[in-house]
């Protein structure tokens, strides 16, 4: 190769670097511990699947499938796609591995990268990470409430503030066709008032008009029939019971009859968590019930519900909301010269065996530059080893956080450290 090539991440993709990765790990850790106490177990699935896994479930005519999938033909001539979301893969796995034979309900969580070829903007990426959960085989609104409660516990557990829950019911195969007809007749004389996207949606999926952000469509849909007025008895009861349970569990929510999700597989309950702090891409997490999907994938009739959290959005909010305290080394050992450098290595090993984060200075560098590094990386304690210290068996120490300092026998360091860390 001639000349230096400057490679950059692809548009809509980003590197996640320290110290942000500490924040990511802590959010993931909180998710794991909260999901575990609710009985959700981890599954790990491929990022690449047959294209049909997504097109069949998310819907051929959704934005995700029509415009946003990373789809290509592999070397065996198969059409494959990078997963744009996790639910379809979980359902594929559930059916393929006969997970319905496990004791019911079966509850899973997953995390990892998803891919959508969207127009990148703040909070919207082409590779983004989700943490999601899916619970199978429990049709009762108690499961809806439990899943929403778990999401609320997770978001408050990581310290997110200023978020609100919106819920809706989009009915089932019994009542949605009637609602669709009511919408079609409402919009039938208003074609000229709709944006070009919604004009297409009118024939294919008129519910999506309710979700359009264009000012034209917002005005055109004023007075449109509401799905919540068209629910069949079973769906109305399910939705009513869910609200009763959420109130009982003290999960604050509002009902938003205009919230229709951009994926076709939902039935009954849908929900979204939004945050003021996020601008137009304000959904932090979203989910809902999908009672027909397992059967459509060839499995037994199995109701299911889940959600996914957008990690970049959560992390962005956490970074906005408070100054983060990044983890820092407990000990920095500054050593000067060859024998001291060797001693530093051995001491560092002993302290690391006790679970402490220890950094060792470069013994070839001046003490001054080693101490500057200790300061820059916010190490708490510095130990200094030089020829004199080796002879005397005594070390100088300094606490960089409160500027206290002193001298300690080399043989007593472990005891000293366990008293202060
Ligand atoms: P979704 O609404 O498509 O639902 O995505 C869930 C969350 O992922 C969004 O609320 C948002 O926080 C995040 N997200 C989506 N697209 C992007 C993007 N381009 N950049 C950054 N973050 C994004 C689902 O994916 C469903 N599978 C959720 C579900 C699980 N429903 C039932 N179970």
Boltz pocket constraint, residues with backbone or C-beta under 6 A from the ligand:
constraints:
  - pocket:
      binder: B
      contacts: [[A, 84], [A, 85], [A, 86], [A, 87], [A, 88], [A, 116], [A, 118], [A, 123], [A, 124], [A, 125], [A, 126], [A, 127], [A, 128], [A, 129], [A, 130], [A, 132], [A, 133], [A, 134], [A, 263], [A, 273], [A, 283], [A, 284], [A, 285], [A, 286], [A, 287], [A, 288], [A, 289], [A, 305], [A, 306], [A, 307], [A, 308], [A, 309], [A, 310], [A, 311], [A, 312], [A, 313]]
      max_distance: 6.0
